[in-house]
Amino acid sequence: MQPPYQPHPRAGQRADGPAQPGGNAQRGPATPYAQPGWPTPSAPQGPEAPHPQPGWPGGNARQGPVLKAPPFPAAPAQGPVPGQQGYPGHPGPHAPRGPWLPPVLRDPGEWNPARPEVGRPELGLRFVARLIDTILFAVVWYLMMMLGTAISMIVGGGVLEGAAEAVFAGTYVFSFFLLPILLEWLQTLLWGRSVGKIIFGLWVVRADGSGRVTAGRALVRALLYAPGHTNLVNWVLPWSLTNVLWPLRDKTLQRCLHDKAAGTVVVQVRR
């Protein structure tokens, strides 16, 4: 059975009650506006009134103090960047390396065995440096042999006999067997590197990170691997090949066997 027909509410009459005098036709729940006894909100007063606030007498919108965002703090003044022109003690033109670049050693004493990848040189640089040392040694050896021959001719009066022959033999033995060891030992002891390593910024330091190589360690290193093949140890073919190829096995420090025996490591310094 259907409910009886109910007429649609007239204008001025709410759907849920009788008509409100002076009110507008509304559907649904009552809104704050058009309620009996409430003043009609007026238009905004002045340029600073944003929107009318209902419920205030007169319809004027009240505003509190205008809040302004605090200004951004000024950036602190920065001094000159180290490495650029005008920085005291660092007149070089290069700026310091940023955090996006890999770290490098600025001094051989900075090498740390806990971070062996910092300052580890490429094997190709070490090979070229050793090749340069070998060529320089060959030049020194040739000059030494020429000097010994000249002294022998002077002593023997142009004939290699007696004392002259002994001088020449002594010069030959010294230049062929002892000179490469002496040169390698002195360069490592005095400079911490050879001439070939100086060209590429390579240094020989102690593997424990304690700094320069001592005289004993430098001597052990020179005895096991002097420039060229004039050293008797390098004549042992299995040793010489294993020595130079050992860095391929030692992935961390990439040391040859003469470095492992002397307790040293080769690092690269970039200034």
ZIKA-V351151 format. One record per run of one state. SS is the DSSP state (H for helix, E for strand, L for the rest). FROM is the first residue (numbers start at 1). TO is the last residue. Records with the same first field share a line. If there is no record, write none. Layout:
SS=FROM-TO + FROM-TO
This chain:
L=1-12 + 14-18 + 20-56 + 60-86 + 88-89 + 91-104 + 106-107 + 111-112 + 116-122 + 157-162 + 191-194 + 201-201 + 207-214 + 225-231 + 236-236 + 249-256 + 263-263 + 270-271
E=13-13 + 19-19 + 87-87 + 90-90 + 105-105 + 202-206 + 264-269
H=57-59 + 108-110 + 113-115 + 123-156 + 163-190 + 195-200 + 215-224 + 232-235 + 237-248 + 257-262
